[in-house]
C-alpha cells in the first residue's frame, strides 16, 4: 500500500530530459508516471522502472524491460477500502511478476492501455 497520494503522470518531454542518460540514441519517452519515489517510463523500445532505494533515495536501481520480454500483465483496480491499484508484469523466464502500486492520482486504465500499445506489437 502506498504511503502518500502523490502518484501522478509526468510530461513525457520532461521525463525525456530528466532521464536522457538512460535512453538510447533516438529513443523516445511516450509516457511516464511518478509513484511516490519510483518512476515508470514507457519508451518506444522498452519499459524502464526507476526504483529509489534506502531512506535518502540516493541509491537508485534502473530496471530495463524490453517489451518483447513481457509475457503477460495484469492490472488490479482500486476498491472501496483499498484505494491503490496495482500493475503486475510477468517477464519471460521469471515466475514472479514485477509489481507496482499506483495511488488514485494515476488512472490504471491509462497505464494498461499504454502497456497494451507497446506489448501487442
Backbone as CSV, one residue per row, in Angstrom:
resi,resn,N_x,N_y,N_z,CA_x,CA_y,CA_z,C_x,C_y,C_z
1,UNK,0.842,-1.188,0.000,0.000,0.000,0.000,0.879,1.240,0.000
2,UNK,0.528,2.205,-0.777,1.305,3.442,-0.874,1.076,4.309,0.361
3,UNK,2.092,5.062,0.724,2.010,5.906,1.906,1.408,7.272,1.631
4,UNK,1.584,7.788,0.445,1.110,9.118,0.111,0.336,9.074,-1.191
5,UNK,-0.567,10.013,-1.392,-1.375,10.046,-2.601,-0.797,10.934,-3.677
6,UNK,0.515,10.922,-3.871,1.113,11.851,-4.826,1.540,11.201,-6.134
7,UNK,1.011,10.053,-6.450,1.325,9.449,-7.747,0.658,10.291,-8.831
8,UNK,1.386,10.512,-9.909,0.831,11.316,-10.991,1.592,11.079,-12.292
9,UNK,1.021,11.557,-13.367,1.695,11.455,-14.653,2.771,12.530,-14.733
10,UNK,3.782,12.245,-15.524,4.866,13.192,-15.781,4.810,13.522,-17.265
11,UNK,5.011,14.759,-17.609,5.060,15.154,-19.008,6.171,14.363,-19.693
12,UNK,5.873,13.667,-20.798,6.902,12.872,-21.479,8.143,13.670,-21.884
13,UNK,7.980,14.919,-22.272,9.127,15.755,-22.653,10.027,16.018,-21.443
14,UNK,9.412,16.235,-20.287,10.177,16.446,-19.055,10.932,15.179,-18.690
15,UNK,10.252,14.022,-18.776,10.901,12.741,-18.479,12.038,12.477,-19.464
16,UNK,11.844,12.855,-20.713,12.873,12.683,-21.743,14.146,13.423,-21.329
17,UNK,13.994,14.625,-20.810,15.149,15.415,-20.372,15.743,14.865,-19.074
18,UNK,14.879,14.562,-18.108,15.343,14.112,-16.794,16.088,12.780,-16.859
19,UNK,15.682,11.908,-17.767,16.273,10.568,-17.852,17.041,10.341,-19.147
20,UNK,17.519,11.406,-19.762,18.236,11.323,-21.040,19.431,10.373,-20.981
21,UNK,20.102,10.311,-19.838,21.288,9.453,-19.724,20.944,7.966,-19.782
22,UNK,19.686,7.614,-19.594,19.260,6.211,-19.654,18.803,5.784,-21.037
23,UNK,18.566,6.740,-21.898,17.942,6.461,-23.189,18.968,6.231,-24.281
24,UNK,18.622,5.300,-25.176,19.468,5.047,-26.328,19.277,6.141,-27.368
25,UNK,20.155,6.160,-28.353,20.072,7.169,-29.399,18.731,7.061,-30.122
26,UNK,17.996,8.162,-30.159,16.698,8.202,-30.821,15.547,7.634,-30.024
27,UNK,15.804,7.078,-28.847,14.730,6.502,-28.022,13.859,7.628,-27.455
28,UNK,12.546,7.447,-27.520,11.607,8.482,-27.096,10.726,8.000,-25.951
29,UNK,10.532,8.855,-24.947,9.606,8.567,-23.854,8.202,8.933,-24.326
30,UNK,7.278,7.982,-24.251,5.898,8.226,-24.670,4.973,8.512,-23.488
31,UNK,5.309,7.966,-22.315,4.513,8.215,-21.114,5.395,7.960,-19.902
32,UNK,5.101,8.643,-18.804,5.875,8.475,-17.577,4.967,8.716,-16.377
33,UNK,5.229,7.968,-15.304,4.427,8.068,-14.089,5.339,8.090,-12.882
34,UNK,5.033,8.972,-11.942,5.752,9.036,-10.679,4.904,8.329,-9.638
35,UNK,5.509,7.362,-8.938,4.821,6.603,-7.887,5.579,6.799,-6.589
36,UNK,5.139,7.701,-5.768,5.836,8.078,-4.537,7.257,8.510,-4.902
37,UNK,8.255,7.614,-4.803,9.636,7.954,-5.172,10.063,7.271,-6.467
38,UNK,9.373,6.230,-6.864,9.739,5.478,-8.061,9.108,6.103,-9.300
39,UNK,9.673,5.774,-10.453,9.173,6.281,-11.721,9.087,5.133,-12.710
40,UNK,8.065,5.169,-13.561,7.930,4.208,-14.649,7.927,5.001,-15.954
41,UNK,8.812,4.601,-16.871,8.898,5.242,-18.177,8.498,4.244,-19.258
42,UNK,7.619,4.650,-20.142,7.251,3.868,-21.311,7.913,4.528,-22.507
43,UNK,8.938,3.883,-23.058,9.585,4.435,-24.235,9.091,3.673,-25.465
44,UNK,9.562,4.070,-26.613,9.179,3.357,-27.828,9.880,2.009,-27.951
45,UNK,10.848,1.715,-27.058,11.607,0.467,-27.126,11.445,-0.453,-25.928
46,UNK,11.187,0.150,-24.753,11.188,-0.651,-23.529,10.470,0.063,-22.390
47,UNK,10.305,-0.678,-21.334,9.757,-0.164,-20.089,10.942,0.034,-19.152
48,UNK,11.057,1.202,-18.549,12.135,1.470,-17.597,11.519,1.734,-16.236
49,UNK,11.946,0.955,-15.244,11.476,1.128,-13.874,12.617,1.755,-13.073
50,UNK,12.364,2.907,-12.502,13.353,3.627,-11.713,12.962,3.449,-10.256
51,UNK,13.787,2.706,-9.517,13.475,2.332,-8.142,14.432,3.037,-7.182
52,UNK,13.924,4.043,-6.481,14.717,4.749,-5.470,14.767,3.867,-4.231
53,UNK,15.968,3.684,-3.677,16.135,2.777,-2.546,16.709,3.493,-1.340
54,UNK,16.482,2.917,-0.180,17.024,3.456,1.055,16.232,4.647,1.569
55,UNK,16.605,5.090,2.718,15.902,6.198,3.376,16.063,7.498,2.599
56,UNK,17.256,7.768,2.119,17.502,9.033,1.424,17.112,8.978,-0.052
57,UNK,17.005,7.792,-0.608,16.670,7.659,-2.020,17.824,7.971,-2.956
58,UNK,19.040,8.073,-2.409,20.197,8.368,-3.261,20.596,7.145,-4.094
59,UNK,20.396,5.966,-3.546,20.696,4.743,-4.282,19.505,4.450,-5.194
60,UNK,19.787,4.207,-6.467,18.719,4.010,-7.438,19.018,2.799,-8.306
61,UNK,17.993,1.980,-8.518,18.101,0.850,-9.444,17.285,1.185,-10.683
62,UNK,17.877,0.960,-11.848,17.207,1.184,-13.118,16.968,-0.182,-13.749
63,UNK,15.732,-0.550,-13.895,15.366,-1.863,-14.429,14.792,-1.659,-15.825
64,UNK,15.455,-2.223,-16.829,15.040,-2.076,-18.209,14.388,-3.373,-18.688
65,UNK,13.169,-3.264,-19.208,12.434,-4.431,-19.675,12.020,-4.212,-21.136
66,UNK,12.674,-4.921,-22.061,12.225,-4.820,-23.457,10.783,-5.343,-23.553
67,UNK,9.951,-4.689,-24.317,8.545,-5.100,-24.420,8.405,-6.544,-24.891
68,UNK,9.326,-7.014,-25.731,9.234,-8.386,-26.240,9.427,-9.423,-25.129
69,UNK,10.001,-9.013,-23.987,10.217,-9.925,-22.859,8.994,-10.070,-21.965
70,UNK,8.015,-9.200,-22.139,6.813,-9.250,-21.298,5.891,-10.324,-21.851
71,UNK,5.635,-11.364,-21.034,4.775,-12.455,-21.486,3.305,-12.146,-21.256
72,UNK,2.996,-11.496,-20.151,1.634,-11.023,-19.894,1.658,-10.042,-18.727
73,UNK,0.540,-9.357,-18.537,0.452,-8.393,-17.450,-0.985,-8.332,-16.949
74,UNK,-1.143,-7.781,-15.762,-2.465,-7.659,-15.162,-2.550,-6.334,-14.415
75,UNK,-3.733,-5.768,-14.386,-3.985,-4.601,-13.560,-5.081,-4.953,-12.569
76,UNK,-4.951,-4.416,-11.401,-5.961,-4.597,-10.359,-6.426,-3.201,-9.968
77,UNK,-7.699,-2.951,-10.152,-8.226,-1.619,-9.868,-8.396,-1.406,-8.374
78,UNK,-8.474,-0.150,-7.991,-8.698,0.203,-6.594,-10.126,-0.180,-6.198
79,UNK,-10.295,-0.491,-4.930,-11.613,-0.851,-4.430,-12.146,0.210,-3.487
80,UNK,-13.211,-0.134,-2.783,-13.823,0.801,-1.855,-12.907,1.119,-0.686
81,UNK,-12.308,0.085,-0.105,-11.457,0.292,1.064,-9.968,0.268,0.711
82,UNK,-9.621,-0.421,-0.358,-8.248,-0.462,-0.845,-8.153,0.568,-1.962
83,UNK,-7.551,1.703,-1.695,-7.542,2.816,-2.635,-6.438,2.733,-3.688
84,UNK,-5.581,1.724,-3.579,-4.475,1.592,-4.507,-4.796,0.606,-5.624
85,UNK,-4.264,0.877,-6.796,-4.360,-0.039,-7.936,-2.977,-0.639,-8.147
86,UNK,-2.929,-1.818,-8.761,-1.645,-2.483,-8.967,-1.452,-2.883,-10.419
87,UNK,-0.213,-2.868,-10.834,0.201,-3.359,-12.137,1.162,-4.507,-11.881
88,UNK,0.906,-5.650,-12.507,1.793,-6.811,-12.403,2.259,-7.160,-13.810
89,UNK,3.569,-7.347,-13.946,4.165,-7.650,-15.250,5.014,-8.904,-15.118
90,UNK,4.712,-9.905,-15.949,5.498,-11.130,-15.980,6.502,-11.047,-17.127
91,UNK,7.738,-11.365,-16.801,8.819,-11.330,-17.786,9.228,-12.770,-18.074
92,UNK,9.498,-13.073,-19.344,9.854,-14.439,-19.713,11.034,-14.938,-18.873
93,UNK,10.905,-16.181,-18.407,11.945,-16.790,-17.587,11.873,-16.439,-16.118
94,UNK,10.898,-15.635,-15.710,10.756,-15.226,-14.311,9.350,-15.579,-13.822
95,UNK,9.235,-16.452,-12.815,7.906,-16.864,-12.364,7.149,-15.803,-11.558
96,UNK,7.877,-14.917,-10.916,7.250,-13.897,-10.075,7.139,-12.587,-10.841
97,UNK,5.951,-11.969,-10.826,5.798,-10.720,-11.579,6.453,-9.526,-10.887
98,UNK,6.814,-8.539,-11.695,7.176,-7.230,-11.156,5.870,-6.578,-10.743
99,UNK,5.830,-5.933,-9.603,4.606,-5.296,-9.134,4.860,-3.842,-8.819
100,UNK,3.945,-2.998,-9.262,3.992,-1.577,-8.946,2.617,-1.145,-8.462
101,UNK,2.611,-0.324,-7.431,1.368,0.160,-6.840,1.124,1.605,-7.253
102,UNK,-0.091,1.876,-7.677,-0.498,3.214,-8.104,-1.570,3.721,-7.156
103,UNK,-1.422,4.952,-6.692,-2.467,5.556,-5.880,-3.486,6.207,-6.802
104,UNK,-4.504,6.791,-6.223,-5.612,7.322,-7.016,-5.234,8.465,-7.955
105,UNK,-4.011,8.974,-7.866,-3.574,10.047,-8.748,-3.274,9.596,-10.170
106,UNK,-3.251,8.278,-10.409,-2.953,7.737,-11.736,-4.113,6.851,-12.178
107,UNK,-4.525,7.025,-13.414,-5.583,6.194,-13.996,-4.962,4.877,-14.452
108,UNK,-5.233,3.789,-13.727,-4.643,2.485,-14.038,-5.075,1.997,-15.419
109,UNK,-6.240,2.428,-15.885,-6.687,2.044,-17.226,-5.809,2.692,-18.298
110,UNK,-5.347,3.903,-18.042,-4.429,4.570,-18.966,-3.104,3.818,-19.021
111,UNK,-2.602,3.398,-17.854,-1.361,2.631,-17.790,-1.514,1.325,-18.573
112,UNK,-2.630,0.646,-18.381,-2.891,-0.613,-19.070,-2.964,-0.401,-20.580
113,UNK,-3.598,0.666,-21.016,-3.723,0.959,-22.448,-2.358,1.242,-23.074
114,UNK,-1.516,1.974,-22.370,-0.174,2.278,-22.882,0.641,0.998,-22.995
115,UNK,0.593,0.161,-21.963,1.335,-1.090,-21.990,0.832,-1.992,-23.111
116,UNK,-0.467,-2.047,-23.314,-1.044,-2.840,-24.389,-0.529,-2.373,-25.737
117,UNK,-0.461,-1.070,-25.917,0.005,-0.487,-27.181,1.408,-1.000,-27.541
118,UNK,2.290,-1.103,-26.562,3.661,-1.490,-26.845,3.885,-3.008,-26.823
119,UNK,3.210,-3.719,-25.948,3.408,-5.169,-25.837,2.763,-5.905,-26.992
120,UNK,1.642,-5.421,-27.494,0.882,-6.107,-28.541,1.439,-5.901,-29.943
121,UNK,2.562,-5.247,-30.094,3.152,-5.001,-31.422,3.516,-6.281,-32.112
